[in-house]
Amino acid sequence: MSAVTATATEMQNNFGRYLNLVMNGNEIIVTKNGREVGRFIPKASTVSYLTDSLTGILKGNYDLREAREERLKEKYEAVD
């Protein structure tokens, strides 16, 4: 799967073209004012995307409390 970048205006003016790209397996990264605001991905990719995001939970080896503590520690621990 390859990624194509398009501005919000380009998406609005050429939606059919970008829809065909997605239907052919491409990912569209949408930007507005130079910042990424969203992505269009093929439907077949959504399941693997969600599964990959939840891998730690799905394996059954996921301790929510431990993960939360680790993330908070990383976020608020002072860097030397």
N, C-alpha and C positions, 0 to 999 in steps of 0.2 A: 504494500500500500504506500503510495507516495502522497506527500502533503503539498497543497497548493495554497498560497496566501492571496486573499482578496480583501479589498476594503468593503465596508458596509455599502457604500454607494455602488461599487462594482457588482456586489451581490444583488442589490435591488434592481439594477439596470439589466443584468444578464443572468437572472435566476435560472432560467432553463439550461443555460450552458453549464453552470455550476452543479445543478441537479444531475445532469448527465454524467459529470465527472464523479460525483458521489456514487451514482448507480453503477459506475464502472470500477468501483473500489478505491477511489481516491478520498483523502481527507481534505476538507476545506477549512483553513484557519481564517477567521473573519477578524479584521482589525477596524478600529475607529480611532481617528486622531493618532495613529501610530501605535496603538495599544491593542493587544489581543482581547477580544470581547467574547468570542465563542468559537465553536468548532462544529462542523457538520461531518459526521462519519457514517459509513455504510452500516445498514442495519445488522449485517452479519458480524461486524466488529463490536457492536454494543455488548453482546454477551461476554466476549472475552475481555473487554475493557472492565466491565463490572466484576467479573470473576477475578481478574488480576488485582483489582483494587481490594478485594475482600479475602485474598489468599490467606493471610494470617488468621482470620476468623474461621474460614472454612476448614483449615487443617485441624482445628480443635486444640491447638497448642497456644491459644491466644488468651492472655490474662489481661482483661480490660483495665483493671486497677494498676497493674504493673506498667502497661503501655502508657497510661495517662501520667503516671509519676515520671516515667522516662522523658516523655515529651515536655512536661512542665520543667523538669530539671534542665533539659537542653535549652528551653526557651528563656529561662530566667537565671541560669547559672552565669556568673560573671566570667568573662573571658580574660585570661591573663595576658 
